[in-house]
Amino acid sequence: MELDDAYANGKYIAGAEAYPERWRAAATAFRETLSEAGRADLDVPYGDGPRNRFDLFRADGVADGVLVFVHGGYWLNFDKSVWSHLAAGALACGWSVAMPSYDLCPDVRIADITRQIARAVTVIADKEPGLVSLTGHSAGGHLVARMLAPGMLPAQVAGRLAQVVPISPLSDLRPLRQTAMNDKFRMTEADAEAESPVLQPKPETPVTLWVGADERPAFLDQSRWLAAAWDAPEVIVPGKHHFDVIDALADPDSKLVRTLTCA
C-alpha cells in the first residue's frame, strides 16, 4: 500500500481530473487542423493489431528528422489520440512527429509492449529519412529508454538516433511489483529486471533525463536512478508536476524541444 501511494500522481495534483479531457480536446483540434492542411497521416499500421497504429504529422517542407513520442499511462491507459497537440513544438522546428499507440496490460505483458514500440520505431524510421529522436512520458519514458538496449532496434535505425529524452520515466520496474498494478502487469522479478532500463548498459546515443521538480518523490528517484546509471544529464524543471511537465513539447522555443531537435 505504501508504494501504491508513492506511485499515485493524480491525488497529489490540483485539478487532476480535468487534465485528460483537456488533453483530448487540444489533441482533437490539432489533428483536425493538420488534416485540413494535408499534413497528417493517421492510423498508419506498424503491426497486425488494431492498436498497432501511429499518427504521423509531417513538417512543412523537407523535414530535418522525425521525433517519435510514446505516451504514458502505466502501460494500462490512453492511446495516441490524446497527445497530438504535443507535436506542435517539433513541427515548428522543421521536424515531423510520429505518435504510436500500443496494446495495454493486462492483455499483453510489458515486454510485449516494448517489442511493439521497437517495431513502431523501425517502421517510422523506414518511412521517414534523416535523424530520429525519441521521447516518451512516464511509462512512455520507460519504453523509449528500452529502445537503447543492445539489439532492440536494427543497427541502421539505432545509428540514426540523435537524442533520446525520457520524461519522468519509470526506469526501475522492480518497485512496481509491490503495487496493486502488478495484478495487471503480472511481472516476476526476472521480468522486472529484464524490463528495467537502469540495468541496461550505458548507451552511446545521447540521452537527457527530464522530470518536474514538483513530481512525486518516487518519480524523482526513478529519473535520478537512470541518470546515474547511464551518467546522463538530468533536467529538473522548476514548478512542474507529472501532468504538466510535458507541456513544453508544444513550445518550439522550449529547452525540451530544442534538445530533441538538436537546435
BELWOFEN-V943176 format. One line per field, one symbol per residue. phi: phi as a letter, one per 40 degrees, with the letter a starting at -180 (. if undefined). psi: psi as a letter, one per 40 degrees, with the letter a starting at -180 (. if undefined). A space follows every 10 residues. Layout:
phi=???
psi=???
This chain:
phi=.ccdcdbccd cbbcgdcccd cccccccccc cccccccgbb bbfccbaccc ccbbbbbccc hcccibbbbb cbhffbbgac ccbdcccdcc dccgbcbbbc cacbcccbcc cccdcccccc cccccccbcg cbbbaabgcc cdcccccccd gcbddccdcc ccabbcbfcc bbccccccbc cccccfcccc ccccccdccc ccccccbbcb accccddccc cdccccdccb fbcbbbccgb bccbccdccc bccccccccc cfc
psi=ddddddehdd eehhfddedd dddddddddd ddddddefeh hifhieadid egiihhhhig ahidahhhhh iaffediiad eeeddeeddd ddeeiihhhi iiiiiediid dddddddddd dddddddhia ihihiihbdd ddddddeeih ediiddddee hdihghhfih dheddedeid dedddfhidd ddddehdeei ihidhhhhih ihdeiidddd ddddddddde fiihhhhiei addededede heeidddddd ef.
